[in-house]
Protein backbone atom coordinates (compact mmCIF):
# COMPACT_ATOMS: atom_id res chain seq x y z
CA UNK A 1 0.00 0.00 0.00
CA UNK A 2 1.30 3.43 -0.91
CA UNK A 3 1.71 5.46 2.29
CA UNK A 4 3.42 8.83 2.45
CA UNK A 5 5.68 8.12 5.43
CA UNK A 6 6.68 11.78 5.82
CA UNK A 7 3.03 12.84 5.96
CA UNK A 8 2.39 10.10 8.51
CA UNK A 9 5.29 11.28 10.67
CA UNK A 10 3.96 14.83 10.58
CA UNK A 11 0.49 13.69 11.70
CA UNK A 12 1.92 11.76 14.66
CA UNK A 13 4.58 14.29 15.65
CA UNK A 14 2.21 17.26 15.53
CA UNK A 15 -0.41 15.45 17.59
CA UNK A 16 2.20 14.39 20.15
CA UNK A 17 3.57 17.89 20.61
CA UNK A 18 0.15 19.52 20.83
CA UNK A 19 -1.70 16.93 22.90
CA UNK A 20 0.90 15.19 25.05
CA UNK A 21 3.65 17.54 26.14
CA UNK A 22 1.49 20.03 28.02
CA UNK A 23 -0.29 17.16 29.77
CA UNK A 24 2.92 15.38 30.77
CA UNK A 25 2.96 14.84 34.55
CA UNK A 26 -0.17 16.98 34.95
CA UNK A 27 -3.03 14.56 34.30
CA UNK A 28 -5.14 12.49 36.63
CA UNK A 29 -4.65 8.77 36.29
CA UNK A 30 -7.50 6.29 36.15
CA UNK A 31 -7.43 2.52 36.12
CA UNK A 32 -8.94 0.09 33.62
CA UNK A 33 -10.40 -3.32 34.50
CA UNK A 34 -6.96 -4.94 34.13
CA UNK A 35 -5.51 -2.32 36.54
CA UNK A 36 -3.45 -0.65 33.81
CA UNK A 37 -3.31 3.14 33.84
CA UNK A 38 -5.26 5.36 31.45
CA UNK A 39 -5.27 9.17 31.32
CA UNK A 40 -7.00 11.95 29.42
CA UNK A 41 -3.93 12.07 27.18
CA UNK A 42 -4.49 8.49 25.94
CA UNK A 43 -8.07 9.27 24.99
CA UNK A 44 -7.37 12.65 23.39
CA UNK A 45 -4.45 11.30 21.35
CA UNK A 46 -6.45 8.33 20.13
CA UNK A 47 -9.38 10.53 19.14
CA UNK A 48 -7.17 13.01 17.31
CA UNK A 49 -5.21 10.38 15.41
CA UNK A 50 -8.40 8.56 14.41
CA UNK A 51 -9.71 11.80 12.94
CA UNK A 52 -6.52 12.85 11.15
CA UNK A 53 -5.67 9.40 9.80
CA UNK A 54 -9.22 8.93 8.54
CA UNK A 55 -8.95 12.19 6.62
CA UNK A 56 -5.61 11.24 5.07
CA UNK A 57 -6.34 7.53 4.55
CA UNK A 58 -10.13 6.95 4.55
CA UNK A 59 -9.74 3.36 3.30
CA UNK A 60 -7.74 2.28 6.38
CA UNK A 61 -9.56 1.52 9.65
CA UNK A 62 -7.95 2.11 13.05
CA UNK A 63 -7.68 -0.29 15.99
CA UNK A 64 -6.75 1.58 19.16
CA UNK A 65 -5.78 0.41 22.62
CA UNK A 66 -8.52 2.48 24.23
CA UNK A 67 -11.32 0.75 22.27
CA UNK A 68 -13.45 -2.04 23.68
CA UNK A 69 -12.34 -5.63 23.11
CA UNK A 70 -15.43 -6.15 20.95
CA UNK A 71 -14.52 -3.21 18.71
CA UNK A 72 -10.93 -4.38 18.44
CA UNK A 73 -11.90 -7.94 17.51
CA UNK A 74 -14.41 -6.75 14.90
CA UNK A 75 -11.77 -4.56 13.27
CA UNK A 76 -9.08 -7.24 13.34
CA UNK A 77 -11.34 -9.77 11.62
CA UNK A 78 -12.81 -7.31 9.10
CA UNK A 79 -10.23 -8.06 6.43
CA UNK A 80 -9.53 -4.35 6.00
CA UNK A 81 -6.07 -2.80 6.27
CA UNK A 82 -5.69 -1.44 9.81
CA UNK A 83 -3.76 1.13 11.73
CA UNK A 84 -2.86 -0.36 15.13
CA UNK A 85 -2.37 2.43 17.65
CA UNK A 86 -1.08 2.79 21.18
CA UNK A 87 -1.64 6.51 21.78
CA UNK A 88 0.65 6.57 24.83
CA UNK A 89 2.83 3.54 25.39
CA UNK A 90 4.22 3.95 28.89
CA UNK A 91 1.17 5.67 30.37
CA UNK A 92 2.20 5.07 33.98
CA UNK A 93 5.53 6.79 33.23
CA UNK A 94 3.68 9.65 31.51
CA UNK A 95 1.34 10.17 34.47
CA UNK A 96 4.19 10.00 37.00
CA UNK A 97 6.46 12.42 35.17
CA UNK A 98 8.98 9.82 34.04
CA UNK A 99 10.22 10.99 30.61
CA UNK A 100 10.05 7.60 28.92
CA UNK A 101 6.94 7.06 26.79
CA UNK A 102 5.97 7.13 23.13
CA UNK A 103 3.27 6.93 20.49
CA UNK A 104 3.23 3.66 18.55
CA UNK A 105 1.49 3.22 15.18
CA UNK A 106 1.60 0.21 12.87
CA UNK A 107 -0.08 -0.59 9.56
CA UNK A 108 -1.36 -4.17 9.32
CA UNK A 109 -2.29 -5.59 5.92
CA UNK A 110 -3.56 -9.16 5.53
CA UNK A 111 -2.31 -9.97 9.01
CA UNK A 112 1.21 -8.63 8.37
CA UNK A 113 2.76 -5.44 9.74
CA UNK A 114 3.99 -3.48 6.72
CA UNK A 115 4.80 -0.15 8.39
CA UNK A 116 5.81 0.87 11.90
CA UNK A 117 6.31 4.26 13.50
CA UNK A 118 7.31 4.95 17.12
CA UNK A 119 7.70 8.56 18.26
CA UNK A 120 9.32 9.71 21.51
CA UNK A 121 8.21 13.34 22.02
CA UNK A 122 10.60 13.98 24.91
CA UNK A 123 13.73 13.18 22.88
CA UNK A 124 12.11 14.12 19.55
CA UNK A 125 13.12 10.74 18.16
CA UNK A 126 11.07 9.11 15.43
CA UNK A 127 11.77 5.44 14.69
CA UNK A 128 10.18 4.07 11.54
CA UNK A 129 10.29 1.09 9.19
CA UNK A 130 8.55 -0.25 6.12
CA UNK A 131 8.57 -3.95 5.34
CA UNK A 132 11.59 -4.86 3.24
CA UNK A 133 12.85 -1.27 3.17
CA UNK A 134 14.90 -1.05 6.36
CA UNK A 135 14.49 1.08 9.47
CA UNK A 136 15.35 4.67 10.31
CA UNK A 137 15.80 6.92 13.32
CA UNK A 138 15.06 10.56 12.47
CA UNK A 139 15.52 9.65 8.78
CA UNK A 140 18.98 8.17 9.36
CA UNK A 141 19.44 4.47 8.61
CA UNK A 142 19.04 2.34 11.73
CA UNK A 143 21.00 -0.88 11.55
CA UNK A 144 21.81 -3.20 14.44
CA UNK A 145 25.51 -3.96 14.25
CA UNK A 146 26.98 -7.16 15.63
CA UNK A 147 28.15 -6.07 19.06
CA UNK A 148 30.81 -8.70 19.59
CA UNK A 149 29.34 -9.15 23.05
CA UNK A 150 28.33 -12.43 24.60
CA UNK A 151 25.30 -12.87 26.82
CA UNK A 152 27.32 -12.47 30.03
CA UNK A 153 28.31 -8.94 28.89
CA UNK A 154 24.87 -7.79 27.74
CA UNK A 155 22.52 -5.12 29.06
CA UNK A 156 19.11 -6.75 29.43
CA UNK A 157 15.74 -5.00 29.31
CA UNK A 158 13.40 -7.24 31.29
CA UNK A 159 9.89 -6.80 32.70
CA UNK A 160 9.86 -9.20 35.66
CA UNK A 161 6.28 -8.73 36.83
CA UNK A 162 4.74 -10.61 33.90
CA UNK A 163 7.14 -13.57 33.94
CA UNK A 164 6.40 -16.80 35.74
CA UNK A 165 7.77 -16.95 39.28
CA UNK A 166 10.04 -19.81 38.21
CA UNK A 167 11.61 -17.88 35.34
CA UNK A 168 11.90 -14.65 37.31
CA UNK A 169 13.66 -16.48 40.14
CA UNK A 170 15.99 -18.22 37.70
CA UNK A 171 17.01 -14.89 36.17
CA UNK A 172 17.82 -13.48 39.61
CA UNK A 173 19.62 -16.50 41.06
CA UNK A 174 21.38 -17.54 37.84
CA UNK A 175 21.84 -14.16 36.15
CA UNK A 176 23.18 -14.73 32.62
CA UNK A 177 23.70 -11.06 31.63
CA UNK A 178 25.77 -8.17 32.97
CA UNK A 179 22.97 -5.82 34.10
CA UNK A 180 19.23 -5.30 33.81
CA UNK A 181 16.80 -2.44 33.13
CA UNK A 182 13.00 -2.10 33.04
CA UNK A 183 12.08 1.28 31.57
CA UNK A 184 8.31 1.00 31.19
CA UNK A 185 7.49 1.35 27.48
CA UNK A 186 7.45 -1.83 25.40
CA UNK A 187 7.60 -0.09 22.02
CA UNK A 188 10.40 2.25 23.03
CA UNK A 189 12.45 -0.49 24.68
CA UNK A 190 12.31 -2.61 21.51
CA UNK A 191 13.35 0.42 19.45
CA UNK A 192 16.23 1.03 21.85
CA UNK A 193 17.35 -2.57 21.34
CA UNK A 194 17.27 -1.86 17.58
CA UNK A 195 19.39 1.25 18.19
CA UNK A 196 21.92 -0.64 20.34
CA UNK A 197 20.93 1.08 23.60
CA UNK A 198 20.39 -2.33 25.12
CA UNK A 199 21.23 -5.81 23.89
CA UNK A 200 18.60 -8.35 24.93
CA UNK A 201 14.93 -8.10 25.89
CA UNK A 202 12.27 -10.14 27.66
CA UNK A 203 8.60 -9.49 28.39
CA UNK A 204 6.04 -12.04 29.52
CA UNK A 205 2.79 -10.50 28.31
CA UNK A 206 2.27 -7.74 25.77
CA UNK A 207 -0.57 -6.73 23.51
CA UNK A 208 -0.64 -6.22 19.74
CA UNK A 209 -0.61 -2.41 19.99
CA UNK A 210 2.40 -2.58 22.33
CA UNK A 211 4.73 -4.37 19.94
CA UNK A 212 3.33 -4.27 16.38
CA UNK A 213 5.25 -1.21 15.17
CA UNK A 214 8.41 -1.79 17.19
CA UNK A 215 8.86 -5.43 16.20
CA UNK A 216 8.97 -4.37 12.54
CA UNK A 217 11.48 -1.62 13.34
CA UNK A 218 13.63 -4.13 15.25
CA UNK A 219 13.42 -6.70 12.47
CA UNK A 220 14.18 -4.21 9.69
CA UNK A 221 17.17 -2.95 11.69
CA UNK A 222 18.55 -6.51 11.88
CA UNK A 223 17.38 -7.54 15.34
CA UNK A 224 15.52 -10.76 16.11
CA UNK A 225 12.48 -11.66 18.22
CA UNK A 226 10.38 -14.70 19.11
CA UNK A 227 7.86 -15.67 21.76
CA UNK A 228 8.91 -17.89 24.66
CA UNK A 229 7.23 -20.74 22.77
CA UNK A 230 9.56 -20.17 19.83
CA UNK A 231 6.90 -18.65 17.58
CA UNK A 232 7.17 -15.48 15.47
CA UNK A 233 5.43 -12.40 16.88
CA UNK A 234 1.98 -12.50 15.28
CA UNK A 235 -0.02 -9.50 14.10
CA UNK A 236 -3.40 -11.11 13.42
CA UNK A 237 -4.59 -11.86 16.96
CA UNK A 238 -5.48 -9.94 20.10
CA UNK A 239 -4.04 -12.68 22.31
CA UNK A 240 -1.29 -11.36 24.60
CA UNK A 241 2.12 -12.85 23.87
CA UNK A 242 5.58 -13.06 25.39
CA UNK A 243 8.63 -11.68 23.60
CA UNK A 244 12.34 -12.27 23.77
CA UNK A 245 14.58 -10.28 21.49
CA UNK A 246 18.20 -9.34 20.84
CA UNK A 247 20.08 -6.84 18.75
CA UNK A 248 22.11 -9.42 16.82
CA UNK A 249 22.07 -13.11 15.98
CA UNK A 250 24.92 -14.20 18.27
CA UNK A 251 23.30 -12.64 21.32
CA UNK A 252 19.88 -13.89 20.27
CA UNK A 253 21.08 -17.48 19.98
CA UNK A 254 22.75 -17.37 23.41
CA UNK A 255 19.68 -15.74 25.00
CA UNK A 256 17.30 -18.25 23.39
CA UNK A 257 19.52 -21.15 24.48
CA UNK A 258 19.55 -19.90 28.09
CA UNK A 259 15.73 -19.65 28.00
CA UNK A 260 15.40 -23.10 26.33
CA UNK A 261 13.56 -21.67 23.34
CA UNK A 262 13.07 -23.98 20.35
CA UNK A 263 14.50 -22.48 17.15
Buried (B, 14 or more C-beta within 10 A) or exposed (E): EEBEBEEBBEBBBEBBEEBBEEBBEEBEEEEEEEEEBBBBBBBBBBBBBBEBBBEBBEEBBBBBBBBEEEEBBEBBEEEEBBBBBBBBBBBBBBBEEBEBBBBBBBBBBEEEBBBBBBBBBBEEBBBBBBBEEBBBBEEEEBBBEEBEBBBEEBBBBBBBEBBEEEBBEBBEEEEBBBEBBEBBBBBBBBBBBBBBBBBBBBBBEBBBBBBBBBBBBBBBBBBBBBBBEEEEBBBEEBEEBBBBBBBBEBBBBBBBEBBEBEE
